[in-house]
Amino acid sequence: HTRYWRDWSSDVCSSDLFILSYDADAAIDGFGAQALRILGIFSIASSLHFKYRHIPILAVPREEMSKDFVSDEEYANLLSLYNSILDFPSSEKINENVSVIHKNAIWTRELLKLLFHSLLSKKQFELRISKPQGILDSFPQIYRFSRKRIQSNLVKHLPKHSPFRKYVAIHIRAEHHGPNKIRKHLSPNYYRRVLEYHEVSKILSEGGGLIVHTDFYPSDFRDPDKSYRVQMFHEFFQEIEQMSDSVHIKHYAPIEETLHDLIWSDVLIMSRSSLSYFAGIASSGTVIYPSCHGHAKIPRWVLGPKNVQDALFSDEGFFPIE
């Protein structure tokens, strides 16, 4: 019996019976969400010594790539760049005729059940996952298994270039949703509090840069019928522009430019978005994480301020971070 158990243990470690991959056909989503899923699936496979089959992103909404028209050729080139950044190596000796199980979302207990079934049946199968966050939000430290690889890809395909010796990057989402898709986003009051953090204020007081990426359009602020929340951000942007000449506010920049500025910053102030979360994993600087983010905090990140009144907004109004 001991010999038999050792054989099973060997199967688990060698992962010959279990392959993880990304279900790119499940739904077209934004780059940040898909990048985080691929990163997560590779991390799970690496941490548990499972085999991994790399499946690239098949599509990203064109309007997310640029505010301007994107031709088919430009679209293909940008998608190729995104997939180069997310290029993780597939495991060797993967059977191409393996049975495939599709899972939209998966949690740890379900993954263990499927693994146990694979071991009992001695049949190899591929688990193609769309959303692995059920596992990763329970064990966010797993992301460390992919961090070196993604940093290496970024150095190669999105190398650092900045007019500042040191700079702080802020990601601000506007994201106007329909009445049935209300989501709370961080308000100017939250960002004002984060700008008071010692490391942030030190960089800015010593002449460092402040780069703000937002999906607010400049035309949003010129609209005479603009909402109260748009007015609040307009005032906030005017406020920080007066701080120094080293403040750059970039409205709806291309994904690759946004990703570059977030990842290579000395301090990254995250929004409640998947793109921010992905950038935070890849960043070597200080990452300030909002406690109300939808995904779990990674241990090395700094927790953002709590007890901020009117720190969150949605179409329903403003809310505090408790």
C-alpha positions in Angstrom: 0.0 0.0 0.0 2.9 2.4 0.7 4.4 1.8 -2.7 1.0 2.5 -4.3 0.6 5.7 -2.4 4.0 6.8 -3.5 3.0 6.2 -7.1 0.0 8.4 -6.6 2.2 11.1 -5.1 4.5 10.9 -8.1 1.5 11.4 -10.4 0.4 14.5 -8.5 3.9 16.0 -8.6 4.6 15.2 -12.2 1.0 16.4 -13.2 0.9 14.0 -16.1 -2.9 13.6 -15.6 -3.9 17.2 -15.1 -3.6 20.2 -17.4 -4.7 23.7 -16.7 -5.5 26.3 -19.5 -7.4 29.5 -20.1 -10.8 29.3 -21.7 -10.4 32.2 -24.1 -13.6 31.3 -26.0 -15.8 31.8 -22.9 -16.4 35.5 -23.3 -14.7 38.6 -24.7 -13.6 40.8 -21.8 -11.2 43.7 -21.2 -7.5 43.2 -21.4 -7.0 43.6 -17.6 -9.6 40.9 -16.7 -8.2 38.5 -19.3 -4.5 39.2 -18.4 -5.3 38.6 -14.7 -7.0 35.2 -15.5 -4.1 34.0 -17.6 -1.6 35.1 -15.0 -3.7 33.3 -12.3 -4.1 30.0 -14.2 -0.3 29.9 -14.9 0.3 30.7 -11.2 -2.0 27.9 -10.0 -0.4 25.4 -12.4 3.1 26.3 -11.4 2.4 26.3 -7.6 0.7 22.8 -7.7 3.1 21.3 -10.3 0.3 20.8 -12.8 0.9 20.9 -16.5 0.0 24.1 -18.3 -1.2 24.7 -21.8 -0.9 28.3 -22.9 -3.9 29.8 -24.7 -3.6 33.5 -25.7 -6.2 36.2 -25.6 -8.3 35.9 -28.8 -10.0 39.3 -28.6 -10.2 42.6 -26.7 -12.9 45.3 -27.2 -11.6 47.7 -29.8 -12.9 50.7 -27.8 -10.6 49.7 -25.0 -7.5 49.7 -27.2 -7.8 53.4 -28.2 -10.3 56.2 -28.2 -9.5 56.6 -31.9 -10.5 54.2 -34.7 -8.4 51.0 -34.8 -7.9 49.4 -38.2 -7.8 45.6 -38.5 -4.0 45.7 -39.0 -3.6 47.9 -35.9 -5.9 45.6 -33.9 -3.9 42.5 -34.9 -0.6 44.3 -34.0 -1.9 45.4 -30.6 -3.3 42.0 -29.8 0.0 40.5 -30.7 1.8 42.9 -28.3 -0.7 42.0 -25.5 -0.1 38.3 -26.0 3.7 38.8 -26.1 3.4 40.4 -22.6 1.4 37.4 -21.5 3.5 34.7 -23.1 3.8 31.9 -20.6 5.5 28.6 -21.7 3.3 25.5 -22.2 4.5 22.4 -20.4 6.3 19.7 -22.4 4.8 16.5 -23.6 1.1 17.5 -23.5 -1.2 15.0 -25.1 -3.2 16.8 -27.9 -6.1 14.4 -27.8 -6.9 14.8 -24.1 -10.5 15.3 -22.9 -11.3 18.9 -22.1 -13.6 20.1 -19.2 -14.8 23.7 -19.4 -15.4 25.6 -16.2 -16.5 29.2 -16.1 -15.4 29.7 -12.5 -13.7 27.3 -10.1 -12.9 27.1 -6.3 -10.3 25.2 -4.4 -12.6 22.4 -3.2 -13.9 21.8 -6.8 -10.3 21.7 -8.1 -9.3 19.1 -5.6 -12.4 17.0 -6.4 -11.4 17.0 -10.1 -7.8 16.1 -9.3 -8.9 13.2 -7.1 -11.2 12.0 -9.9 -8.3 12.2 -12.4 -6.1 10.1 -10.0 -8.7 7.5 -9.5 -9.6 7.1 -13.1 -5.9 7.4 -14.3 -7.2 9.4 -17.2 -5.5 12.6 -18.3 -7.8 15.6 -18.9 -7.5 19.3 -19.4 -9.4 21.8 -17.2 -10.1 24.9 -19.3 -11.0 27.8 -16.9 -12.5 31.2 -17.6 -12.3 32.7 -14.1 -9.8 31.2 -11.6 -10.3 34.0 -9.0 -12.3 31.7 -6.7 -8.9 30.0 -5.9 -6.7 33.0 -6.1 -8.7 35.2 -3.8 -8.3 32.5 -1.2 -4.6 32.2 -1.8 -3.4 35.4 -3.5 0.2 34.6 -2.7 0.1 32.1 -5.5 0.6 35.0 -8.0 4.3 35.0 -7.0 4.9 32.0 -9.2 4.3 34.0 -12.3 5.8 37.4 -11.3 9.3 36.8 -12.5 8.1 35.6 -15.9 5.7 38.5 -16.4 8.4 41.0 -15.4 10.8 39.4 -17.9 8.2 39.8 -20.7 7.6 43.4 -19.8 11.3 44.3 -19.9 11.4 42.8 -23.4 8.2 44.1 -24.8 7.3 47.2 -22.8 10.7 48.5 -21.5 10.8 51.4 -19.0 11.1 55.0 -20.4 10.1 58.0 -18.3 10.9 61.7 -18.1 11.1 61.3 -14.3 13.7 59.7 -12.1 10.9 58.8 -9.7 7.2 59.1 -10.1 3.8 58.1 -8.6 1.1 56.6 -10.8 -2.6 56.9 -10.1 -5.2 54.8 -11.9 -8.7 56.3 -11.9 -11.7 54.6 -13.4 -14.8 56.5 -14.6 -16.6 53.6 -16.3 -20.2 54.8 -16.9 -22.5 51.8 -16.6 -26.2 51.3 -17.5 -28.9 51.4 -14.8 -28.6 47.6 -14.3 -24.8 47.6 -14.0 -24.0 49.8 -11.0 -20.5 49.5 -9.7 -18.8 51.6 -7.0 -15.6 53.3 -7.9 -13.1 55.3 -5.8 -13.9 59.0 -5.4 -11.5 62.0 -5.3 -11.7 61.9 -1.5 -10.0 58.5 -1.4 -7.2 59.7 -3.7 -6.6 62.8 -1.7 -6.0 60.7 1.4 -3.6 58.4 -0.5 -1.6 61.4 -1.7 -0.9 62.2 1.9 1.0 58.9 2.4 4.6 59.5 3.4 6.2 57.7 0.5 3.9 59.4 -2.0 4.4 62.9 -0.5 8.2 62.4 -0.3 8.5 61.6 -4.0 6.4 64.6 -5.0 8.1 67.0 -2.6 11.5 66.0 -4.0 10.5 66.9 -7.6 9.2 63.5 -8.7 6.4 63.1 -11.2 2.7 62.3 -10.8 1.1 60.5 -13.7 -2.6 60.0 -13.6 -4.4 57.6 -16.0 -8.1 57.9 -16.3 -10.9 56.8 -18.7 -12.7 60.1 -18.2 -12.8 62.0 -21.5 -11.8 65.7 -21.4 -15.2 66.3 -23.1 -16.9 64.9 -20.0 -15.7 68.0 -18.0 -16.9 70.4 -20.7 -20.5 69.1 -20.7 -22.7 71.7 -19.1 -25.0 68.9 -17.8 -22.2 66.9 -16.2 -23.1 64.9 -13.1 -21.9 65.8 -9.6 -19.3 63.0 -9.6 -17.8 64.2 -12.9 -17.7 67.7 -11.4 -15.9 66.3 -8.4 -13.2 64.7 -10.5 -12.9 67.8 -12.7 -12.1 69.8 -9.5 -9.7 67.1 -8.3 -7.8 67.1 -11.6 -7.6 70.9 -11.5 -6.4 70.7 -7.9 -3.5 68.2 -8.6 -2.5 70.0 -11.8 -1.7 73.0 -9.6 0.6 71.0 -7.4 3.6 71.2 -9.8 4.7 71.1 -13.4 5.4 67.4 -13.1 1.8 66.3 -13.1 0.7 64.5 -16.2 -3.0 63.6 -16.6 -3.6 61.2 -19.4 -7.2 60.7 -20.6 -8.1 57.4 -22.1 -4.5 56.5 -23.1 -3.9 53.2 -25.0 -3.7 50.1 -22.9 0.0 49.6 -23.4 0.8 53.2 -22.3 -1.4 52.9 -19.3 0.1 49.5 -18.4 3.7 50.9 -18.8 3.2 53.9 -16.6 1.4 51.8 -13.8 4.0 49.0 -13.8 7.2 51.0 -13.8 6.0 53.6 -11.2 7.8 53.9 -7.9 4.4 54.0 -6.2 1.3 52.7 -7.8 -2.1 53.9 -6.4 -4.5 51.3 -7.6 -8.1 51.7 -8.7 -10.8 49.0 -8.3 -9.9 47.4 -11.6 -8.4 44.2 -13.0 -5.8 46.2 -14.9 -4.6 47.9 -11.7 -4.4 44.6 -10.0 -2.4 43.0 -12.8 -0.1 46.0 -12.8 0.3 45.7 -9.0 1.4 42.1 -9.4 4.0 43.0 -12.0 5.2 46.1 -10.2 8.5 46.2 -8.3 7.5 49.4 -6.5 5.2 50.2 -3.7 1.6 49.3 -4.5 -1.3 50.9 -2.5 -4.3 48.7 -2.6 -7.9 49.8 -1.8 -9.5 47.7 0.9 -12.7 47.7 -1.1 -11.2 46.1 -4.2 -13.0 43.0 -5.5 -9.9 40.8 -5.3 -7.8 39.8 -2.3 -4.8 41.9 -1.1 -1.4 40.5 -1.9 0.8 40.4 1.2 3.5 42.8 0.0 1.0 45.5 -0.9 0.3 48.6 1.3 -3.3 48.9 2.5 -5.0 52.1 1.4 -6.8 54.4 3.8 -10.0 53.2 5.6 -12.7 55.3 7.3 -12.9 57.7 4.4 -16.3 59.4 4.0 -17.7 59.6 0.5 -14.8 57.4 -0.7 -16.9 55.4 -3.2 -19.3 56.5 -5.8 -21.8 55.0 -8.1 -25.0 56.1 -9.9 -26.7 55.5 -6.5 -24.6 58.1 -4.7 -21.6 58.2 -2.4 -20.5 55.7 0.2 -17.8 55.5 2.9 -15.0 52.9 3.1 -15.6 51.3 6.5 
